[in-house]
Amino acid sequence: DVQLRSRIEPANAVFIAESAEVIGRALDGGMQPLSLLTAERYLPSLDKVLAKLQQAAPEAPVFVAPEDELQKLTGFELTRGALAAFRRPPELPVEEVVRDAHLVAVLEDIRNHTNVGAIFRSAAALGVDAVLVTPACYDPLYRRAVRVSMGTVFQVPWARLDDLDTLKQAGFVTLAMALNPDALSLDDPLLTTFNKLAVVLGTEGDGLTKETIEGCDHTVMIPMAHGVDSLNVGNAAAVAFWALRKK
């Protein structure tokens, strides 16, 4: 899928979904399927997915291959039942994605597919209205990110964001998640007074850039105990989403 993205985007871009549940959510989310690949022993567990595939795209082929051939073809053992290729949807403009949103997440240059997928899953579960990713952030539709998200990347609207000023112009108060001495605690009552919030999260290790922190309206941090200074960005995102969810 790396080659599919780098060689033929954007005109014929393709992404790969793995596992029956994720493929099912992609179909439910209106993604356009191209084909499905599986082994014979997984067919009984794919009844619902195959029915959805037939309904969505009767012309899409289902390839059934011996498991040793599947491993040669994919480069890994297919333990999750199936792979499906989908046409990549057109990217949405930021203004459309955030038009009716009250809580959005911004992922600045997060370079770990597992973290990207985990944040999307938390966003879906905890009521985040949209996710915005910077140009250098890893692709939410990369196979591992899609899988870790359990297909929620097809449920939470997302777009690519070039500048935080776009959010400020749309009326959002921007919150930089960072370990600054003057940061507000995530449970500060002030944060409950804002109608539209954008939580800005940075990559593992380095966190947000100095310019981003200075450009946000407030810096916030999670109160910690036992000398722990920070959490993995995926865990921190989940805590922030829960704390800032619309009551």
HUSULDA-V927286 format. One record per backbone hydrogen bond with DSSP energy under -0.5 kcal/mol. NH is the residue of the N-H (numbers start at 1). CO is the residue of the C=O. If there is no record, write none. Layout:
nh->NH co->CO
nh->NH co->CO
This chain:
nh->5 co->1
nh->6 co->2
nh->7 co->3
nh->8 co->4
nh->9 co->5
nh->12 co->8
nh->13 co->10
nh->15 co->86
nh->17 co->84
nh->19 co->82
nh->20 co->80
nh->23 co->19
nh->24 co->20
nh->25 co->21
nh->26 co->22
nh->27 co->23
nh->28 co->24
nh->29 co->25
nh->30 co->27
nh->31 co->26
nh->32 co->87
nh->33 co->31
nh->34 co->85
nh->35 co->85
nh->36 co->61
nh->37 co->83
nh->38 co->63
nh->39 co->81
nh->42 co->39
nh->43 co->39
nh->43 co->40
nh->45 co->42
nh->46 co->43
nh->47 co->44
nh->50 co->46
nh->51 co->47
nh->52 co->48
nh->53 co->49
nh->54 co->50
nh->55 co->51
nh->56 co->52
nh->57 co->53
nh->60 co->57
nh->61 co->34
nh->63 co->36
nh->63 co->61
nh->65 co->38
nh->65 co->63
nh->70 co->66
nh->71 co->67
nh->72 co->68
nh->73 co->69
nh->74 co->70
nh->75 co->71
nh->79 co->77
nh->82 co->80
nh->83 co->37
nh->84 co->17
nh->85 co->35
nh->86 co->15
nh->87 co->32
nh->88 co->13
nh->92 co->158
nh->96 co->93
nh->97 co->93
nh->98 co->94
nh->99 co->95
nh->99 co->96
nh->101 co->98
nh->104 co->197
nh->105 co->130
nh->106 co->199
nh->107 co->132
nh->108 co->106
nh->108 co->201
nh->109 co->107
nh->111 co->109
nh->116 co->112
nh->117 co->113
nh->118 co->114
nh->119 co->115
nh->120 co->116
nh->121 co->117
nh->122 co->118
nh->123 co->119
nh->124 co->120
nh->125 co->121
nh->126 co->122
nh->127 co->124
nh->128 co->123
nh->129 co->103
nh->130 co->103
nh->131 co->157
nh->132 co->105
nh->133 co->159
nh->134 co->107
nh->137 co->134
nh->138 co->110
nh->142 co->139
nh->146 co->142
nh->147 co->143
nh->148 co->144
nh->149 co->145
nh->150 co->147
nh->151 co->146
nh->152 co->149
nh->154 co->151
nh->155 co->152
nh->156 co->152
nh->157 co->129
nh->157 co->155
nh->159 co->131
nh->161 co->133
nh->166 co->163
nh->167 co->164
nh->168 co->164
nh->169 co->165
nh->170 co->166
nh->171 co->168
nh->172 co->167
nh->173 co->196
nh->174 co->172
nh->175 co->198
nh->176 co->174
nh->176 co->218
nh->177 co->175
nh->177 co->200
nh->178 co->176
nh->178 co->220
nh->180 co->178
nh->183 co->180
nh->184 co->219
nh->186 co->221
nh->188 co->185
nh->191 co->188
nh->192 co->189
nh->193 co->190
nh->194 co->191
nh->197 co->102
nh->198 co->173
nh->199 co->104
nh->200 co->175
nh->200 co->198
nh->201 co->106
nh->201 co->199
nh->203 co->207
nh->206 co->204
nh->207 co->203
nh->213 co->209
nh->214 co->210
nh->215 co->211
nh->216 co->212
nh->216 co->213
nh->217 co->174
nh->218 co->174
nh->220 co->176
nh->221 co->184
nh->228 co->225
nh->236 co->232
nh->237 co->233
nh->238 co->234
nh->239 co->235
nh->240 co->236
nh->241 co->237
nh->242 co->238
nh->243 co->239
nh->244 co->240
nh->245 co->241
nh->245 co->242
